[in-house]
Amino acid sequence: MNPVGLISMQYARPFTAEHFPLFSKMKSLGYDFVELLVPEPGELDPRETAKALKDAGLDVVLAARVNLQRNLSSAEPDAWQGGVDYLRYAVDCAAEMGAPIVGGPLTGNPLVFAGRPPAPVAEDERLARKDRCVRGLQAAGTHAAGSGVTLAVEPLNRFESDVLCTTQQAIELLDAVDHGSVQLMLDTFHMAMEEASIAEAILLGGARIAHFQANENHRGFPGTGSVDWVSVCRALHAVGYRGPVSLEPFRRNDDRFGVPFAHWRAPHEDESERLAASARFIKSHIALTEFRR
């Protein structure tokens, strides 16, 4: 069965050494791995983190954090090089921690979290952005291959990216990159907004899917939204996906007027029971949909 994991910022952001006891807690709730944000310098010692993970019996994957200063899409040479250097750094962190995957919006050009509105671009700039992303991912992919790490490129919704939003766009990019260490990451939260059919998009991604995030359309706990988990899991079985499935149910129960959902908020209550139920929910769907009659 696919390993099921939990994003570290379910509990804390930044996630530091003081939070290592949470690894055992995640394991006790039924999770097989943790998805850690790539630590900024000084946040975590990769080797200490690897030991803490091993002691808890927990595996790990990493999630990249891009910004406008590390941006493969950028026409600014320093920002583009910063994007390449950051992915190399992320790969090095992954190798030290024992993480096989670094996933996320590796192409850069963030919108909402960078406070930048989308803007139309001329055709030559659109093609130039693609070329810059291709060259950057090829360079980072070569570095990743040397460490046995896979880079998984994630399409985001239109409010968070203006360069890569759909599985079809990602396939076009990966075809151009043509590197075995650069593959695909899909997130049902983004897919619920941008794909005509989540299941059909999974079938399109096929064998290129290296990491999968199983999130509700509103980022709540699985089973509380509108995602059709039976069709999602059947599609994952159809393409033979056996990789990690991580959960990010970090929308809190706070619907007060004017509270921005786009901003991460720390938990205000113990969510253990719902987190354990979420792991069981996804694992049961993965198990039961394998035996389709």
PyMOL commands that set and color helices and strands:
alter all, ss='L'
color gray80, all
select helices_A, chain A and resi 8-10+17-19+21-28+46-56+77-97+112-114+123-147+167-177+188-194+198-208+229-238+272-289
alter helices_A, ss='H'
color red, helices_A
select strands_A, chain A and resi 4-7+33-37+59-63+101-104+150-153+182-187+209-213+245-247
alter strands_A, ss='S'
color yellow, strands_A
deselect
rebuild
show_as cartoon
